[in-house]
Amino acid sequence: LQAEQAKLRAELTDLAGKITQARTKAGKKLGAAVTSELTALAMPHAVLTTQISPIEPGPHGADDVELLLQPHAGAPARPVQRGASGGELSRVMLAIEVVFAHTDGAPTFVFDEVDAGVGGKAAVEIGRRLAKLARTAQVIVVTHLPQVAAFADRHYVVRKSDDGSITRSGLLRLEDADRIEELARMLAGLDESATARAHAEELLATAAAD
């Protein structure tokens, strides 16, 4: 029995070592791919890496795997769940899911304020990547940025109604002209701005071209 135990332990060590090697290689590839995505998501100096630490062998190998994020140059690399703000965490999640877009993943993703603290070109890139992810999964996004909203397949707006005693909130699906008006309002804060409407139409055309 002792000889059999020693044989099995040696086999276990060998197999666990192969898993560790595969994880180390995959971790470097994942880190590089996600870091590249983060550059386009308004985190140009962020670096994602994987840390693999040895643990007692179990059903999934002998490794403890952790994702580390260095949000900017000079900052220490910390576990993602402790080293990222809410908006950064959403963008890291988006970057990871875009990298894994062609694998079997979750059927539905919900992003709340994934575009927090960004605008302009970075917001367009976030919208573009959300649309890319939506090709293989259902993606629900809460956003205040027209650059992101323009990439949606379906655009809903939250509207409140007040009858004098009760205030209700509901979702209204926007179509065509109403969508242009809402994007224009998001852009300029004005309901009747020809310039904002033209920009809204341009955003929708850009999203459609992708």
TORLUM-424542 format. One line per field, with one value per atom (N, C-alpha, C): atom name; chain; z, x, y; residue in one letter; residue number from 1. Coordinates in nm, 2 decimals, m for minus. Example, Ala and Ser with C-alpha at 12.3 -4.5 7.8 and 13.67 -1.06 7.14 Angstrom:
# residues 2
atomo	N_CA_C_N_CA_C .
cadena	A_A_A_A_A_A .
Z	0.78_0.78_0.78_0.71_0.71_0.79 .
X	1.32_1.23_1.32_1.28_1.37_1.29 .
Y	m0.57_m0.45_m0.33_m0.22_m0.11_0.00 .
residuo	A_A_A_S_S_S .
num	1_1_1_2_2_2 .
END
This chain:
# residues 210
atomo	N_CA_C_N_CA_C_N_CA_C_N_CA_C_N_CA_C_N_CA_C_N_CA_C_N_CA_C_N_CA_C_N_CA_C_N_CA_C_N_CA_C_N_CA_C_N_CA_C_N_CA_C_N_CA_C_N_CA_C_N_CA_C_N_CA_C_N_CA_C_N_CA_C_N_CA_C_N_CA_C_N_CA_C_N_CA_C_N_CA_C_N_CA_C_N_CA_C_N_CA_C_N_CA_C_N_CA_C_N_CA_C_N_CA_C_N_CA_C_N_CA_C_N_CA_C_N_CA_C_N_CA_C_N_CA_C_N_CA_C_N_CA_C_N_CA_C_N_CA_C_N_CA_C_N_CA_C_N_CA_C_N_CA_C_N_CA_C_N_CA_C_N_CA_C_N_CA_C_N_CA_C_N_CA_C_N_CA_C_N_CA_C_N_CA_C_N_CA_C_N_CA_C_N_CA_C_N_CA_C_N_CA_C_N_CA_C_N_CA_C_N_CA_C_N_CA_C_N_CA_C_N_CA_C_N_CA_C_N_CA_C_N_CA_C_N_CA_C_N_CA_C_N_CA_C_N_CA_C_N_CA_C_N_CA_C_N_CA_C_N_CA_C_N_CA_C_N_CA_C_N_CA_C_N_CA_C_N_CA_C_N_CA_C_N_CA_C_N_CA_C_N_CA_C_N_CA_C_N_CA_C_N_CA_C_N_CA_C_N_CA_C_N_CA_C_N_CA_C_N_CA_C_N_CA_C_N_CA_C_N_CA_C_N_CA_C_N_CA_C_N_CA_C_N_CA_C_N_CA_C_N_CA_C_N_CA_C_N_CA_C_N_CA_C_N_CA_C_N_CA_C_N_CA_C_N_CA_C_N_CA_C_N_CA_C_N_CA_C_N_CA_C_N_CA_C_N_CA_C_N_CA_C_N_CA_C_N_CA_C_N_CA_C_N_CA_C_N_CA_C_N_CA_C_N_CA_C_N_CA_C_N_CA_C_N_CA_C_N_CA_C_N_CA_C_N_CA_C_N_CA_C_N_CA_C_N_CA_C_N_CA_C_N_CA_C_N_CA_C_N_CA_C_N_CA_C_N_CA_C_N_CA_C_N_CA_C_N_CA_C_N_CA_C_N_CA_C_N_CA_C_N_CA_C_N_CA_C_N_CA_C_N_CA_C_N_CA_C_N_CA_C_N_CA_C_N_CA_C_N_CA_C_N_CA_C_N_CA_C_N_CA_C_N_CA_C_N_CA_C_N_CA_C_N_CA_C_N_CA_C_N_CA_C_N_CA_C_N_CA_C_N_CA_C_N_CA_C_N_CA_C_N_CA_C_N_CA_C_N_CA_C_N_CA_C_N_CA_C_N_CA_C_N_CA_C_N_CA_C_N_CA_C_N_CA_C_N_CA_C_N_CA_C_N_CA_C_N_CA_C_N_CA_C_N_CA_C_N_CA_C_N_CA_C_N_CA_C_N_CA_C_N_CA_C_N_CA_C_N_CA_C_N_CA_C_N_CA_C_N_CA_C_N_CA_C_N_CA_C_N_CA_C_N_CA_C_N_CA_C_N_CA_C_N_CA_C_N_CA_C_N_CA_C_N_CA_C_N_CA_C_N_CA_C_N_CA_C_N_CA_C_N_CA_C .
cadena	A_A_A_A_A_A_A_A_A_A_A_A_A_A_A_A_A_A_A_A_A_A_A_A_A_A_A_A_A_A_A_A_A_A_A_A_A_A_A_A_A_A_A_A_A_A_A_A_A_A_A_A_A_A_A_A_A_A_A_A_A_A_A_A_A_A_A_A_A_A_A_A_A_A_A_A_A_A_A_A_A_A_A_A_A_A_A_A_A_A_A_A_A_A_A_A_A_A_A_A_A_A_A_A_A_A_A_A_A_A_A_A_A_A_A_A_A_A_A_A_A_A_A_A_A_A_A_A_A_A_A_A_A_A_A_A_A_A_A_A_A_A_A_A_A_A_A_A_A_A_A_A_A_A_A_A_A_A_A_A_A_A_A_A_A_A_A_A_A_A_A_A_A_A_A_A_A_A_A_A_A_A_A_A_A_A_A_A_A_A_A_A_A_A_A_A_A_A_A_A_A_A_A_A_A_A_A_A_A_A_A_A_A_A_A_A_A_A_A_A_A_A_A_A_A_A_A_A_A_A_A_A_A_A_A_A_A_A_A_A_A_A_A_A_A_A_A_A_A_A_A_A_A_A_A_A_A_A_A_A_A_A_A_A_A_A_A_A_A_A_A_A_A_A_A_A_A_A_A_A_A_A_A_A_A_A_A_A_A_A_A_A_A_A_A_A_A_A_A_A_A_A_A_A_A_A_A_A_A_A_A_A_A_A_A_A_A_A_A_A_A_A_A_A_A_A_A_A_A_A_A_A_A_A_A_A_A_A_A_A_A_A_A_A_A_A_A_A_A_A_A_A_A_A_A_A_A_A_A_A_A_A_A_A_A_A_A_A_A_A_A_A_A_A_A_A_A_A_A_A_A_A_A_A_A_A_A_A_A_A_A_A_A_A_A_A_A_A_A_A_A_A_A_A_A_A_A_A_A_A_A_A_A_A_A_A_A_A_A_A_A_A_A_A_A_A_A_A_A_A_A_A_A_A_A_A_A_A_A_A_A_A_A_A_A_A_A_A_A_A_A_A_A_A_A_A_A_A_A_A_A_A_A_A_A_A_A_A_A_A_A_A_A_A_A_A_A_A_A_A_A_A_A_A_A_A_A_A_A_A_A_A_A_A_A_A_A_A_A_A_A_A_A_A_A_A_A_A_A_A_A_A_A_A_A_A_A_A_A_A_A_A_A_A_A_A_A_A_A_A_A_A_A_A_A_A_A_A_A_A_A_A_A_A_A_A_A_A_A_A_A_A_A_A_A_A_A_A_A_A_A_A_A_A_A_A_A_A_A_A_A_A_A_A_A_A_A_A_A_A_A_A_A_A_A_A_A_A_A_A_A_A_A_A_A_A_A_A_A_A_A_A_A_A_A_A_A_A_A_A_A_A_A_A_A_A_A_A_A_A_A_A_A_A_A_A_A_A_A_A .
Z	0.00_0.00_0.00_0.07_0.08_m0.06_m0.12_m0.26_m0.36_m0.35_m0.44_m0.41_m0.28_m0.25_m0.31_m0.29_m0.35_m0.50_m0.56_m0.71_m0.75_m0.68_m0.71_m0.68_m0.57_m0.54_m0.65_m0.70_m0.80_m0.93_m0.96_m1.08_m1.06_m0.94_m0.91_m0.92_m0.87_m0.88_m1.03_m1.11_m1.25_m1.32_m1.30_m1.37_m1.32_m1.19_m1.14_m1.20_m1.22_m1.27_m1.42_m1.49_m1.63_m1.64_m1.54_m1.53_m1.50_m1.41_m1.37_m1.49_m1.57_m1.68_m1.78_m1.81_m1.90_m1.85_m1.72_m1.66_m1.67_m1.65_m1.66_m1.80_m1.90_m2.04_m2.07_m2.03_m2.07_m1.99_m1.87_m1.79_m1.86_m1.91_m1.98_m2.11_m2.18_m2.30_m2.26_m2.16_m2.11_m2.07_m1.99_m1.94_m2.05_m2.15_m2.27_m2.35_m2.37_m2.45_m2.37_m2.24_m2.17_m2.15_m2.13_m2.12_m2.25_m2.36_m2.49_m2.50_m2.46_m2.46_m2.37_m2.25_m2.15_m2.21_m2.29_m2.35_m2.43_m2.50_m2.58_m2.49_m2.37_m2.28_m2.17_m2.22_m2.13_m2.01_m2.02_m1.91_m1.98_m2.04_m2.13_m2.05_m1.92_m1.85_m1.76_m1.77_m1.68_m1.74_m1.65_m1.68_m1.60_m1.67_m1.60_m1.61_m1.49_m1.49_m1.41_m1.42_m1.34_m1.24_m1.12_m1.02_m0.98_m1.00_m0.97_m0.85_m0.74_m0.62_m0.59_m0.54_m0.51_m0.39_m0.40_m0.28_m0.28_m0.18_m0.18_m0.30_m0.36_m0.48_m0.45_m0.55_m0.53_m0.67_m0.68_m0.81_m0.93_m0.90_m1.01_m1.02_m0.96_m0.97_m0.83_m0.84_m0.72_m0.72_m0.78_m0.80_m0.74_m0.69_m0.66_m0.76_m0.84_m0.95_m0.91_m0.93_m0.90_m1.01_m1.04_m1.14_m1.07_m1.11_m1.05_m1.15_m1.10_m1.18_m1.13_m1.22_m1.20_m1.27_m1.21_m1.28_m1.35_m1.30_m1.37_m1.33_m1.40_m1.38_m1.24_m1.17_m1.04_m0.93_m0.96_m0.87_m0.85_m0.73_m0.71_m0.77_m0.82_m0.87_m0.76_m0.76_m0.65_m0.71_m0.63_m0.68_m0.73_m0.85_m0.92_m0.83_m0.74_m0.66_m0.55_m0.53_m0.43_m0.48_m0.60_m0.66_m0.77_m0.79_m0.90_m0.85_m0.90_m0.87_m0.94_m0.91_m0.97_m1.12_m1.17_m1.32_m1.38_m1.31_m1.36_m1.36_m1.26_m1.25_m1.36_m1.39_m1.51_m1.64_m1.65_m1.78_m1.79_m1.67_m1.67_m1.71_m1.65_m1.68_m1.83_m1.88_m2.03_m2.11_m2.08_m2.16_m2.15_m2.04_m2.02_m2.11_m2.10_m2.17_m2.32_m2.37_m2.51_m2.56_m2.48_m2.51_m2.52_m2.43_m2.43_m2.52_m2.60_m2.67_m2.75_m2.80_m2.89_m2.81_m2.68_m2.60_m2.53_m2.48_m2.41_m2.28_m2.26_m2.14_m2.09_m2.01_m1.95_m2.06_m2.05_m2.16_m2.15_m2.03_m2.02_m1.93_m1.98_m1.90_m1.87_m1.75_m1.71_m1.67_m1.74_m1.71_m1.67_m1.54_m1.49_m1.48_m1.56_m1.56_m1.60_m1.69_m1.74_m1.80_m1.84_m1.90_m1.81_m1.68_m1.57_m1.59_m1.60_m1.61_m1.74_m1.85_m1.98_m2.08_m2.19_m2.29_m2.42_m2.52_m2.65_m2.72_m2.77_m2.84_m2.76_m2.63_m2.54_m2.53_m2.52_m2.50_m2.63_m2.75_m2.87_m2.87_m2.82_m2.82_m2.72_m2.61_m2.51_m2.58_m2.65_m2.72_m2.82_m2.89_m3.00_m2.94_m2.83_m2.77_m2.70_m2.65_m2.60_m2.71_m2.82_m2.94_m2.99_m2.98_m3.02_m2.93_m2.80_m2.70_m2.72_m2.76_m2.78_m2.90_m2.98_m3.09_m3.04_m2.92_m2.87_m2.74_m2.68_m2.56_m2.55_m2.46_m2.43_m2.34_m2.38_m2.30_m2.27_m2.14_m2.09_m2.03_m2.08_m2.03_m1.98_m1.87_m1.81_m1.84_m1.92_m1.96_m1.97_m1.95_m1.98_m2.10_m2.16_m2.28_m2.41_m2.49_m2.62_m2.71_m2.69_m2.77_m2.75_m2.63_m2.59_m2.63_m2.61_m2.64_m2.79_m2.87_m3.01_m3.07_m3.00_m3.04_m3.01_m2.93_m2.88_m3.00_m2.99_m3.09_m3.05_m2.92_m2.87_m2.77_m2.78_m2.69_m2.61_m2.48_m2.38_m2.30_m2.27_m2.18_m2.06_m1.94_m1.82_m1.81_m1.80_m1.80_m1.67_m1.61_m1.49_m1.52_m1.45_m1.46_m1.33_m1.32_m1.19_m1.20_m1.13_m1.14_m1.02_m0.95_m0.84_m0.71_m0.70_m0.58_m0.58_m0.70_m0.71_m0.83_m0.81_m0.92_m0.96_m1.09_m1.14_m1.24_m1.25_m1.34_m1.43_m1.56_m1.66_m1.77_m1.85_m1.96_m2.09_m2.18_m2.31_m2.41_m2.51_m2.62_m2.72_m2.77_m2.87_m3.00_m3.10_m3.24_m3.33_m3.42_m3.53_m3.48_m3.52_m3.49_m3.34_m3.26_m3.11_m3.06_m3.12_m3.07_m3.11_m3.22_m3.26_m3.17_m3.13_m3.04_m2.90_m2.86_m2.72_m2.72_m2.83_m2.84_m2.85_m2.92_m2.93_m2.80_m2.72_m2.59_m2.50_m2.51_m2.43_m2.47_m2.59_m2.64_m2.60_m2.61_m2.59_m2.48_m2.42_m2.32_m2.37_m2.50_m2.57_m2.66_m2.66_m2.74_m2.88_m2.91_m3.05_m3.10_m3.11_m3.15_m3.28_m3.39_m3.52_m3.52_m3.46_m3.45_m3.38_m3.26_m3.18_m3.26_m3.33_m3.41_m3.52_m3.59_m3.69_m3.63_m3.51_m3.44_m3.40_m3.36_m3.32_m3.44_m3.55_m3.67_m3.72_m3.70_m3.73_m3.64_m3.51_m3.42_m3.46_m3.49_m3.53_m3.66_m3.75_m3.88_m3.85_m3.76_m3.72_m3.66_m3.57_m3.50_m3.60_m3.69_m3.79_m3.89_m3.92_m4.01_m3.95_m3.81_m3.75_m3.76 .
X	0.08_0.00_0.09_0.19_0.28_0.35_0.39_0.45_0.35_0.22_0.11_0.09_0.09_0.07_0.18_0.30_0.41_0.40_0.36_0.35_0.24_0.13_0.02_0.05_0.13_0.17_0.26_0.35_0.45_0.37_0.27_0.18_0.10_0.05_m0.02_0.07_0.19_0.28_0.31_0.33_0.36_0.25_0.13_0.01_m0.02_0.00_m0.03_0.08_0.20_0.30_0.27_0.21_0.18_0.06_m0.03_m0.14_m0.08_0.02_0.08_0.15_0.22_0.29_0.19_0.08_m0.02_m0.09_m0.11_m0.18_m0.08_0.05_0.14_0.15_0.15_0.16_0.03_m0.09_m0.22_m0.23_m0.18_m0.19_m0.11_0.00_0.08_0.00_m0.05_m0.13_m0.25_m0.32_m0.44_m0.41_m0.30_m0.26_m0.23_m0.16_m0.12_m0.24_m0.33_m0.45_m0.55_m0.56_m0.65_m0.59_m0.46_m0.39_m0.40_m0.40_m0.42_m0.56_m0.66_m0.79_m0.81_m0.75_m0.76_m0.71_m0.61_m0.55_m0.65_m0.74_m0.85_m0.97_m0.97_m1.08_m1.05_m0.97_m0.93_m0.85_m0.78_m0.69_m0.55_m0.49_m0.37_m0.25_m0.24_m0.12_m0.15_m0.27_m0.30_m0.24_m0.20_m0.14_m0.21_m0.26_m0.32_m0.22_m0.20_m0.11_m0.18_m0.13_m0.18_m0.07_m0.11_m0.02_m0.06_0.03_0.00_0.09_0.02_0.09_0.06_0.16_0.13_0.04_m0.04_m0.13_m0.13_m0.19_m0.21_m0.28_m0.24_m0.31_m0.46_m0.54_m0.68_m0.74_m0.87_m0.93_m0.89_m0.86_m0.83_m0.68_m0.59_m0.45_m0.39_m0.28_m0.21_m0.17_m0.27_m0.24_m0.35_m0.31_m0.41_m0.38_m0.48_m0.46_m0.54_m0.46_m0.52_m0.49_m0.59_m0.57_m0.52_m0.41_m0.36_m0.37_m0.40_m0.41_m0.32_m0.24_m0.16_m0.23_m0.31_m0.39_m0.32_m0.20_m0.12_0.03_0.12_0.26_0.30_0.38_0.42_0.33_0.21_0.12_0.15_0.13_0.16_0.05_0.09_m0.01_m0.09_m0.22_m0.30_m0.41_m0.46_m0.58_m0.69_m0.74_m0.84_m0.95_m1.00_m1.12_m1.09_m0.96_m0.92_m0.84_m0.79_m0.71_m0.78_m0.91_m0.98_m1.10_m1.13_m1.26_m1.37_m1.49_m1.61_m1.60_m1.57_m1.57_m1.45_m1.34_m1.22_m1.25_m1.32_m1.35_m1.45_m1.54_m1.63_m1.56_m1.46_m1.38_m1.29_m1.23_m1.15_m1.24_m1.35_m1.45_m1.48_m1.51_m1.54_m1.43_m1.31_m1.19_m1.17_m1.19_m1.17_m1.28_m1.40_m1.51_m1.49_m1.44_m1.41_m1.30_m1.20_m1.09_m1.15_m1.25_m1.31_m1.43_m1.46_m1.59_m1.62_m1.52_m1.55_m1.56_m1.55_m1.56_m1.70_m1.74_m1.86_m1.86_m1.94_m1.94_m2.08_m2.10_m2.23_m2.32_m2.45_m2.55_m2.59_m2.57_m2.61_m2.51_m2.48_m2.39_m2.46_m2.44_m2.50_m2.39_m2.37_m2.27_m2.34_m2.31_m2.36_m2.25_m2.27_m2.17_m2.03_m2.02_m1.89_m1.81_m1.87_m1.81_m1.78_m1.78_m1.76_m1.63_m1.63_m1.50_m1.44_m1.51_m1.45_m1.54_m1.50_m1.58_m1.50_m1.56_m1.49_m1.46_m1.34_m1.30_m1.30_m1.26_m1.26_m1.40_m1.50_m1.64_m1.69_m1.64_m1.68_m1.62_m1.50_m1.43_m1.50_m1.55_m1.63_m1.76_m1.82_m1.95_m1.92_m1.81_m1.77_m1.75_m1.68_m1.65_m1.77_m1.86_m1.98_m2.06_m2.07_m2.14_m2.07_m1.94_m1.87_m1.91_m1.91_m1.95_m2.09_m2.18_m2.32_m2.35_m2.25_m2.26_m2.27_m2.22_m2.22_m2.30_m2.35_m2.42_m2.52_m2.61_m2.70_m2.63_m2.62_m2.55_m2.65_m2.66_m2.75_m2.65_m2.67_m2.58_m2.66_m2.62_m2.68_m2.57_m2.61_m2.51_m2.58_m2.49_m2.54_m2.46_m2.38_m2.30_m2.37_m2.39_m2.45_m2.36_m2.22_m2.13_m2.15_m2.19_m2.21_m2.35_m2.45_m2.59_m2.61_m2.53_m2.55_m2.52_m2.44_m2.40_m2.50_m2.60_m2.70_m2.79_m2.83_m2.93_m3.07_m3.09_m3.22_m3.19_m3.25_m3.23_m3.35_m3.34_m3.45_m3.41_m3.51_m3.49_m3.58_m3.53_m3.61_m3.69_m3.82_m3.90_m3.99_m4.00_m4.08_m4.21_m4.32_m4.45_m4.50_m4.57_m4.62_m4.76_m4.86_m5.00_m5.04_m4.94_m4.97_m4.96_m4.97_m4.97_m4.87_m4.85_m4.76_m4.66_m4.54_m4.44_m4.40_m4.41_m4.38_m4.26_m4.18_m4.07_m4.10_m4.07_m4.09_m3.98_m3.98_m3.88_m3.96_m3.91_m3.97_m3.86_m3.90_m3.81_m3.82_m3.71_m3.70_m3.68_m3.74_m3.72_m3.69_m3.60_m3.57_m3.56_m3.66_m3.65_m3.64_m3.72_m3.71_m3.57_m3.51_m3.37_m3.27_m3.29_m3.20_m3.22_m3.35_m3.38_m3.31_m3.32_m3.27_m3.12_m3.05_m2.91_m2.86_m2.94_m2.91_m2.92_m3.03_m3.04_m2.93_m2.88_m2.77_m2.64_m2.63_m2.51_m2.51_m2.62_m2.62_m2.70_m2.79_m2.88_m2.99_m3.01_m3.11_m3.20_m3.33_m3.42_m3.42_m3.39_m3.40_m3.27_m3.17_m3.03_m3.00_m3.00_m2.97_m2.83_m2.74_m2.60_m2.59_m2.66_m2.67_m2.73_m2.84_m2.91_m2.82_m2.74_m2.65_m2.54_m2.50_m2.40_m2.45_m2.58_m2.65_m2.66_m2.70_m2.71_m2.58_m2.47_m2.34_m2.29_m2.33_m2.29_m2.36_m2.49_m2.57_m2.51_m2.47_m2.41_m2.28_m2.20_m2.07_m2.10_m2.19_m2.22_m2.28_m2.36_m2.42_m2.31_m2.21_m2.10_m2.01_m2.01_m1.93_m2.00 .
Y	m0.12_0.00_0.13_0.12_0.24_0.26_0.15_0.16_0.22_0.17_0.22_0.37_0.40_0.54_0.63_0.59_0.66_0.68_0.57_0.57_0.67_0.67_0.76_0.91_0.93_1.06_1.12_1.03_1.08_1.11_1.03_1.06_1.19_1.21_1.33_1.45_1.44_1.55_1.59_1.48_1.50_1.57_1.52_1.57_1.72_1.74_1.88_1.97_1.93_2.01_2.05_1.95_1.98_2.09_2.08_2.18_2.31_2.32_2.44_2.51_2.43_2.48_2.54_2.46_2.51_2.64_2.65_2.77_2.89_2.86_2.97_3.03_2.94_2.98_3.06_3.00_3.06_3.20_3.20_3.33_3.44_3.41_3.52_3.57_3.47_3.50_3.59_3.55_3.62_3.76_3.77_3.90_4.00_3.95_4.04_4.08_3.98_4.01_4.11_4.09_4.18_4.32_4.32_4.45_4.53_4.47_4.53_4.59_4.51_4.56_4.68_4.68_4.79_4.92_4.91_5.03_5.11_5.04_5.10_5.14_5.09_5.12_5.23_5.33_5.44_5.40_5.29_5.25_5.22_5.32_5.30_5.25_5.27_5.23_5.11_5.05_4.94_4.81_4.73_4.60_4.49_4.39_4.27_4.15_4.09_3.97_3.87_3.75_3.63_3.59_3.56_3.51_3.37_3.27_3.13_3.09_3.05_3.01_2.86_2.79_2.65_2.62_2.53_2.48_2.33_2.27_2.13_2.08_1.97_1.92_1.89_1.91_1.89_1.85_1.84_1.80_1.89_2.02_2.11_2.14_2.06_2.09_2.13_2.19_2.23_2.38_2.46_2.60_2.69_2.80_2.91_3.02_3.05_3.15_3.28_3.39_3.52_3.62_3.70_3.81_3.93_3.99_4.11_4.23_4.35_4.46_4.57_4.62_4.75_4.86_4.94_5.04_5.15_5.18_5.28_5.26_5.33_5.31_5.36_5.28_5.31_5.26_5.21_5.15_5.01_4.95_4.81_4.73_4.61_4.52_4.45_4.46_4.41_4.32_4.23_4.15_4.24_4.20_4.29_4.33_4.24_4.28_4.38_4.40_4.50_4.62_4.61_4.71_4.79_4.77_4.84_4.91_5.03_5.10_5.03_5.07_5.01_5.02_5.14_5.15_5.08_5.07_5.00_4.85_4.80_4.66_4.62_4.70_4.68_4.67_4.76_4.76_4.64_4.60_4.48_4.36_4.35_4.24_4.24_4.36_4.37_4.32_4.37_4.33_4.18_4.11_3.97_3.90_3.94_3.88_3.89_4.01_4.03_3.93_3.91_3.82_3.67_3.64_3.51_3.50_3.60_3.61_3.48_3.41_3.30_3.16_3.17_3.05_3.04_2.93_2.92_3.00_3.10_3.18_3.20_3.30_3.33_3.37_3.34_3.38_3.52_3.59_3.73_3.80_3.92_4.01_4.14_4.19_4.32_4.42_4.53_4.63_4.76_4.80_4.92_5.02_5.13_5.24_5.19_5.10_5.05_5.16_5.27_5.39_5.50_5.47_5.58_5.64_5.77_5.85_5.86_5.81_5.82_5.90_5.93_6.00_6.00_6.07_6.08_5.95_5.94_5.82_5.69_5.70_5.59_5.53_5.62_5.58_5.51_5.55_5.48_5.34_5.33_5.20_5.10_5.16_5.08_5.03_5.12_5.08_4.97_4.99_4.89_4.75_4.75_4.62_4.56_4.64_4.58_4.52_4.59_4.53_4.40_4.40_4.27_4.16_4.19_4.09_4.04_4.13_4.10_4.01_3.98_3.89_3.75_3.72_3.58_3.57_3.68_3.67_3.79_3.78_3.90_4.00_4.12_4.22_4.34_4.36_4.47_4.57_4.70_4.81_4.93_4.97_5.10_5.21_5.31_5.41_5.55_5.65_5.79_5.85_5.76_5.81_5.78_5.88_5.85_5.76_5.78_5.70_5.55_5.51_5.37_5.33_5.41_5.38_5.36_5.43_5.42_5.28_5.21_5.07_4.97_5.00_4.90_4.86_4.73_4.68_4.73_4.75_4.80_4.90_5.02_5.13_5.16_5.15_5.18_5.30_5.38_5.50_5.48_5.52_5.52_5.65_5.64_5.76_5.75_5.87_5.88_5.95_5.91_5.98_6.01_6.12_6.17_6.21_6.15_6.19_6.28_6.33_6.42_6.35_6.22_6.15_6.03_5.98_5.86_5.89_5.86_5.87_5.73_5.71_5.57_5.58_5.48_5.47_5.35_5.37_5.26_5.27_5.16_5.16_5.18_5.26_5.29_5.25_5.17_5.13_5.24_5.29_5.39_5.34_5.40_5.36_5.48_5.46_5.55_5.70_5.78_5.92_5.95_5.87_5.89_5.86_5.77_5.73_5.84_5.90_6.01_6.13_6.16_6.27_6.24_6.12_6.08_6.09_6.04_6.06_6.20_6.28_6.43_6.49_6.45_6.51_6.47_6.34_6.30_6.37_6.41_6.48_6.62_6.69_6.83_6.88_6.79_6.84_6.92_6.92_7.01_6.92_6.95_6.87_6.91_7.04_7.09_7.14_7.06_7.10_7.03_7.10_7.04_6.98_7.05_7.00_6.86_6.86_6.74_6.62_6.66_6.55_6.50_6.59_6.54_6.45_6.49_6.41_6.27_6.27_6.15_6.05_6.11_6.03_5.97_6.05_6.01_5.89_5.90_5.80_5.67_5.68_5.56_5.50_5.58_5.53_5.46_5.52_5.45_5.32_5.31_5.18_5.08_5.13_5.03_4.98_5.06_5.02_4.91_4.90_4.80_4.66 .
residuo	L_L_L_Q_Q_Q_A_A_A_E_E_E_Q_Q_Q_A_A_A_K_K_K_L_L_L_R_R_R_A_A_A_E_E_E_L_L_L_T_T_T_D_D_D_L_L_L_A_A_A_G_G_G_K_K_K_I_I_I_T_T_T_Q_Q_Q_A_A_A_R_R_R_T_T_T_K_K_K_A_A_A_G_G_G_K_K_K_K_K_K_L_L_L_G_G_G_A_A_A_A_A_A_V_V_V_T_T_T_S_S_S_E_E_E_L_L_L_T_T_T_A_A_A_L_L_L_A_A_A_M_M_M_P_P_P_H_H_H_A_A_A_V_V_V_L_L_L_T_T_T_T_T_T_Q_Q_Q_I_I_I_S_S_S_P_P_P_I_I_I_E_E_E_P_P_P_G_G_G_P_P_P_H_H_H_G_G_G_A_A_A_D_D_D_D_D_D_V_V_V_E_E_E_L_L_L_L_L_L_L_L_L_Q_Q_Q_P_P_P_H_H_H_A_A_A_G_G_G_A_A_A_P_P_P_A_A_A_R_R_R_P_P_P_V_V_V_Q_Q_Q_R_R_R_G_G_G_A_A_A_S_S_S_G_G_G_G_G_G_E_E_E_L_L_L_S_S_S_R_R_R_V_V_V_M_M_M_L_L_L_A_A_A_I_I_I_E_E_E_V_V_V_V_V_V_F_F_F_A_A_A_H_H_H_T_T_T_D_D_D_G_G_G_A_A_A_P_P_P_T_T_T_F_F_F_V_V_V_F_F_F_D_D_D_E_E_E_V_V_V_D_D_D_A_A_A_G_G_G_V_V_V_G_G_G_G_G_G_K_K_K_A_A_A_A_A_A_V_V_V_E_E_E_I_I_I_G_G_G_R_R_R_R_R_R_L_L_L_A_A_A_K_K_K_L_L_L_A_A_A_R_R_R_T_T_T_A_A_A_Q_Q_Q_V_V_V_I_I_I_V_V_V_V_V_V_T_T_T_H_H_H_L_L_L_P_P_P_Q_Q_Q_V_V_V_A_A_A_A_A_A_F_F_F_A_A_A_D_D_D_R_R_R_H_H_H_Y_Y_Y_V_V_V_V_V_V_R_R_R_K_K_K_S_S_S_D_D_D_D_D_D_G_G_G_S_S_S_I_I_I_T_T_T_R_R_R_S_S_S_G_G_G_L_L_L_L_L_L_R_R_R_L_L_L_E_E_E_D_D_D_A_A_A_D_D_D_R_R_R_I_I_I_E_E_E_E_E_E_L_L_L_A_A_A_R_R_R_M_M_M_L_L_L_A_A_A_G_G_G_L_L_L_D_D_D_E_E_E_S_S_S_A_A_A_T_T_T_A_A_A_R_R_R_A_A_A_H_H_H_A_A_A_E_E_E_E_E_E_L_L_L_L_L_L_A_A_A_T_T_T_A_A_A_A_A_A_A_A_A_D_D_D .
num	1_1_1_2_2_2_3_3_3_4_4_4_5_5_5_6_6_6_7_7_7_8_8_8_9_9_9_10_10_10_11_11_11_12_12_12_13_13_13_14_14_14_15_15_15_16_16_16_17_17_17_18_18_18_19_19_19_20_20_20_21_21_21_22_22_22_23_23_23_24_24_24_25_25_25_26_26_26_27_27_27_28_28_28_29_29_29_30_30_30_31_31_31_32_32_32_33_33_33_34_34_34_35_35_35_36_36_36_37_37_37_38_38_38_39_39_39_40_40_40_41_41_41_42_42_42_43_43_43_44_44_44_45_45_45_46_46_46_47_47_47_48_48_48_49_49_49_50_50_50_51_51_51_52_52_52_53_53_53_54_54_54_55_55_55_56_56_56_57_57_57_58_58_58_59_59_59_60_60_60_61_61_61_62_62_62_63_63_63_64_64_64_65_65_65_66_66_66_67_67_67_68_68_68_69_69_69_70_70_70_71_71_71_72_72_72_73_73_73_74_74_74_75_75_75_76_76_76_77_77_77_78_78_78_79_79_79_80_80_80_81_81_81_82_82_82_83_83_83_84_84_84_85_85_85_86_86_86_87_87_87_88_88_88_89_89_89_90_90_90_91_91_91_92_92_92_93_93_93_94_94_94_95_95_95_96_96_96_97_97_97_98_98_98_99_99_99_100_100_100_101_101_101_102_102_102_103_103_103_104_104_104_105_105_105_106_106_106_107_107_107_108_108_108_109_109_109_110_110_110_111_111_111_112_112_112_113_113_113_114_114_114_115_115_115_116_116_116_117_117_117_118_118_118_119_119_119_120_120_120_121_121_121_122_122_122_123_123_123_124_124_124_125_125_125_126_126_126_127_127_127_128_128_128_129_129_129_130_130_130_131_131_131_132_132_132_133_133_133_134_134_134_135_135_135_136_136_136_137_137_137_138_138_138_139_139_139_140_140_140_141_141_141_142_142_142_143_143_143_144_144_144_145_145_145_146_146_146_147_147_147_148_148_148_149_149_149_150_150_150_151_151_151_152_152_152_153_153_153_154_154_154_155_155_155_156_156_156_157_157_157_158_158_158_159_159_159_160_160_160_161_161_161_162_162_162_163_163_163_164_164_164_165_165_165_166_166_166_167_167_167_168_168_168_169_169_169_170_170_170_171_171_171_172_172_172_173_173_173_174_174_174_175_175_175_176_176_176_177_177_177_178_178_178_179_179_179_180_180_180_181_181_181_182_182_182_183_183_183_184_184_184_185_185_185_186_186_186_187_187_187_188_188_188_189_189_189_190_190_190_191_191_191_192_192_192_193_193_193_194_194_194_195_195_195_196_196_196_197_197_197_198_198_198_199_199_199_200_200_200_201_201_201_202_202_202_203_203_203_204_204_204_205_205_205_206_206_206_207_207_207_208_208_208_209_209_209_210_210_210 .
END
